[in-house]
Amino acid sequence: MNTCLLVIDAQESFRHRAYFREDRFAPYLAAQNALIEQCVAAGVPVVRILHQDGPDAADNPFSARSGHVRPIDGLVEFDAAAQFVKSRHSALVGTGLDVWLVQHGIRRLIVSGIRTEQCCETTTRNASDLGWEVDYVTAATLTFDMTIPDGGVLRADDIVQRTETVLRDRFATLCTVDEAVRRARSQP
């Protein structure tokens, strides 16, 4: 199979940020778990990517010392084909993921995880520019409201719509969970 699923930054660290909202998390988690389970059932390798950066202090949720750089509670357990820890937005920068993908003949990536417009979008753009086909499963990504420079709020739903708009047909194919798995199964 030449497709793999990337589960990017689906980690407990986010639950310890002021912007985290359980009401946004529940639908994401259902889609993320369905995507993982369907990929595993289809024989699609699943790669876990965790994010670690900032001060090496227990009160930084993205520090290993915090104990939160681990799969987010509620995420279905799976045997990762590989695991990488990143400190940049793109999972392809400085992690060795790109080497692993080439060594395993992976030509298509299914992107999922947290946050929609940050690490998931950045990895998608980077992967596309490096020659990988990318299926972006928006329902299996999660983001939150953001404060814009004038102090107003950019709603998470608007962020998602913007991300889909800029990725579609340029950097990725937008897919549902079922579409992404169907496309993976159709690959040799």
N, C-alpha and C positions, 0 to 999 in steps of 0.2 A: 504494500500500500504506500502511495507517495503523498499521503495527507496526514497531518497531525493536528491535534487540538492543543492550543495554548491556553492555559488557565492562568491569567496574569493578575498577580497581586490580590487574589481572593483570600485575604488574610485578616486576622483578628485586629490588626493595627487600626483599621478604619473605624471600628466600633468605639475606639478611644479618642476620636476627634469630635469636636463640638458640632460639626455639621452632619454627623451620621444620623440617618432617620430610618427607623425600623419599618415604617410604612413603605418606603422605597425599596428596602432590602428584601422583603418577603417575595415580591414577584420576581425580582432578579434571582434570588436563591432557587426558586422553583425552576426557572429556565436554565440556570447554570447547572443544577443537578441533573435535569433531564438531558442536557447536552452531554455532560460527562457520561451518564449511564448509557445513552444511545451510542456514543462513540466507543466506549468499552465493549458493548455488545457487538458492534460492527468491526471490531479489531483495529480501530483507529488508535494509534498511540496518543497518550495524553501527557503533556509536559506541564509541570508545575513551575511557575516563576514567582518568587517572593521578592519584595522590595525592602531594602535595608539601607538607611542613610541617616544623616544628622548626628547630633551628639551621641556618643556611646554612654547613655545614661538611662537609668531605669524609668524615668518619667517621659522619655521619648518613645512613643508607641512603635516607631520604626527602627528602634535599636534592638539588637538581639537581647540586650540586658533587660528589656521590658517584659520579655516572655510573650509578646504579641506578634512576633514575626513567625507566624504559624498559620495553618489553614483556619479560615474563619469558622466559628461554631455554626453547625448546621450544614456545612458543605459535605456532600457525600464523600465517603472514603474511596480512594482509588489507588492502585499501584502506578505511580508515575513512571513513565518510560525514561524520564530524566527530570532532574530538578536543578534550577539555576537561581542564584540570588543576584539581584541587580541593584545598582545604586543610581541609575539614570532612568529617564522616562522610557526609552526604548529597551525592550528585552533583548535586542540584538547588539547592544553596545556594551562591550567589556565583559560579557558573561560566558562566551564560548558557545552560546546557543546556535549561532550561525554555522559554526564548525560541525556541531552535532547534526544539524539539519542536513547539511551537505553529505556527511558521512553516512546518513541513513536514507539518502535518496529522496528526501522530502521536497516536493515541489509546490505543494499547496498547504497553506496554514488556515486553520479556523481560529479566529481570535475571539476571546471572551475574557471577562474579568472586571476589575475595578481600576480605574475610573474610565468611563466612556471616552471622554475628550482628552484625557491625559495619556496614561501609559498604554491603553488599548489603541487609541488613535495614532499615537506616535509610533508604536510598534508596527501598526498596519502600514503607515506611510513609508517607514524605513524598509519594511519587508518588500513592499511593492517596488520601491526604487532599486532594491537589490535583486529583483527578478523573481520573487515568489508570487504565486497567485494567492490572493487572500479572500477568504469568506469571512465577513464581519457579521457576527450574530448579535445584533443590537439588544435583543431581549435578554441576552446572557451577559450584558455589561451593566454597570451601575455607576451613577454619578449623583451629585447633590447640587442644590442651589449654590450659586456663587455671588459674591459681592462685586459689582462692577465699579470702575474707577470713580464714578460720580456718587457712589454710595448706595445706588439702587441695587436691586436683586435681579440676577439672570436666573430664571427658573430652570430647574434640571430638565424638564421636558423640552424647553427651548434649546438647551445645550445638546440634547440627544438629536433633535431635529437638525441642528446645524452640523453636527458630526456626520450624520447620515448624508446630508446634502454634499458636503465636501469630499466624502470618501466614495460615494456611489459612482461607479463606472469610471473613476479616475484611479483610485488606489485599491478598491475592493468591490466585491459583489456582496450586496446586502442580502442576508439570508435569515430565515427563521431557523429554529432548532432543527426541524424536520428536513428543511431544504439543505442545510449544511451537511447533515448526515447522509442524505440521499446522494448529494454530489460526491462525498467522500467514497461512498460505496461504488459509485460508477467509475472510479479511477482504478487502473490496473494495480 
